[in-house]
Amino acid sequence: MTTLKGRLRAAVYLALRTGFRALPLSDGQRDRLRARFLDRHGDWVPPPPRGRVGSTGDSARRPLVRADEPAIGHVPYRAEPLPATLPATLVAFYLPQFHPIEQNDAWWGKGFTEWRNVTRALPQFEGHLQPRLPADLGFYDLRNPQIMREQATLAQEYGIGAFCFYYYWFSGTTLLESPLRQWLADDSIEMPFCLCWANENWARRWDGRSEDILIGQQHSAEDDLAFIAHVADYLRDRRALKVDGKPMLLVYRPHLLPDARGTAQRWRQWCRDNEIGEIHLAYVQGFERPDPREIDFDAAVEFPPNMSNPRSLTADQYLINPEFQGDVRDWRELAGEIGARALPDYPLYPGVNPGWDNEARRSGRGRVYLHASPRGYRDWLSKTIHERLAPVAPAQKLVFINAWNEWAEGAVLEPDLRLGHGYLEATRQALQVPTTAKPARPCVVIHAWYLEELAELLSHLRQSALEHRLIITTAAEHHERVEALLHASGLTGEILTFANHGRDILPFLHVANLLLEQGEDVVLKLHTKRSTHMQQGAQWRQELLQHLLDDGRGAQAVERFAQDATLGLLAPAGHLLAVRDYVGANAQALQRLQVRLGLHADLLDARFSAGSMFWVRLAALRPLLDAHLPPSAFEPEEGQIDGTLAHVLERALGAVCEDAGYTLATLGAAETGSTYAYAKRG
């Protein structure tokens, strides 16, 4: 009976939503009505779809993954100069919940801080990156004043211009204010700041609902005056973030105020009467989007991922926890949609978001945005700074980032163990003026395991007379011998060492990620292919080299990439095969990889470059590189001839390029015939 009632409610809800979307309402009116309905009838919202529950053998198939493992694309700390003139002021929201307080001890248990939420998180489905753990700053305690000094220094080095501290005021009671008072008293911290009054009730649930209230708001005219008097020290401070000379103050949810316009007027008058002067009031577009001028505010602040609804990916996921009832969305669509929005006719400070996953706060019921990446965040932030804000006056060019340290919501710029300083580095890069210039000469990446074949590859490369940058990857124990062979070839190059892990694929992904970050464009991927399980292994290698490099084909490849900006991958002629015809033992893993990477096309319907030697444009590999796979996802080396992640990725690269919007083609002259000599169909 309950199930039938739930289905009827869901059907009514969907019908009401369709009609509601057709109404001619402003964004502000629509948001207000939606919030009112959800506060009263939130149980009418249909639950998200369920993910896929696999077979009983799945748990044994999954490798154990450490949460502290550096992934492909991990970025160490780097000291680099910022632009002489910053194109915008970046303001990062800052959560001060990383120290114990008396109230949290009573509500959540002795010693509670946000770290308790962070460390309890578990992955709910394959590819779910939990828990997310801090790196350089560690599990800090904000009672230590040195922590905030280090945070400010790190933030400013990477281009963050100010912190926006969440401020918790409840009719004269403040929570989590000690670190902010500590900051205020420490004049050695030069970083600007502002406050955002989180004017919701403090509830037992972490999702913004109003039930199970622990400490509530009691808004009134008297409370308005008490609040502004209490925060006056922050507004008077020399480091207060100012717009047109006016200290800035944010309100998280102005519609929770009985009379937002009256509150704004009381605050303004109090500040005029008490030697602060004019203030700059803004509200956060987390739940509603009124024109700020209607409530006597000066501006609004975008707050992604709120106020956007990208497509659901929940049903696609392969569940680890079969009871998972959360909601999985596509972060890339969030970034694309918000990043392309036109600014309204009222003052709005754009917002960007480096990721979102609040599983740590809502065990088994989190809202997860998949496929966030530092490069994707960099592109969103760069477009916001250099395009969306282009017509805005310099003094108004503020961008808010959600957030600096929302660890339990997966919205973090601080360095973590998986990607290091990746998001901070992306922040610094976004401040640079974008450039489309690419090197005219290609890179050549050779993985050298069978050293007897390395001299042959280097000989082909030398005879091609192709201008290039050469990188050779090998195992540490082979470095000296590779160096001698490189010297004997008369070529110059860089040698990078990696463990004998992931065949030629894992080292290539490490290098491809590095080269993409360095601004390289086109790469020729080669390896000392021996294929010891087959008699014609040497013939296969030589044929691949002939098509890719010999007889002027290297120069032809470079020219084709230069002439066709949509070209993503050039395979040796006769070696671009249909995945479905040569899937081998990789079908199930390909399907799971498709979900892991968030690819739109079926990998079994794609084509791949057999033999894993090809020309490729690095940008075409971004769906794979931006996934930042962990090295542990690659099986230990045991001489496998099929079924490993390396074999799966070999078959997936064509689809990866096409998913990124690029095309596949072949190079060289193929022999006629329907039978591929180097692999069995099936």
RAZIPE-V222874 format. One record per helix or strand of 3 or more residues. SS is the DSSP state (a for helix, b for strand). FROM is the first residue (numbers start at 0). TO is the last residue. Records with the same first field share a line. If there is no record, write none. Layout:
BEGIN
SS = FROM-TO + FROM-TO
END
This chain:
BEGIN
a = 1-21 + 26-43 + 57-60 + 101-107 + 113-119 + 144-156 + 177-184 + 220-229 + 231-235 + 253-255 + 259-272 + 291-294 + 313-315 + 330-338 + 357-359 + 373-387 + 393-395 + 406-408 + 421-429 + 450-463 + 475-488 + 502-516 + 536-547 + 552-562 + 578-581 + 586-596 + 602-604 + 617-624 + 630-632 + 644-658
b = 88-93 + 159-169 + 172-174 + 191-196 + 212-214 + 245-250 + 278-284 + 298-301 + 326-329 + 366-369 + 397-400 + 441-447 + 467-473 + 493-496 + 521-526 + 566-571 + 575-577 + 606-608 + 613-616 + 662-666
END
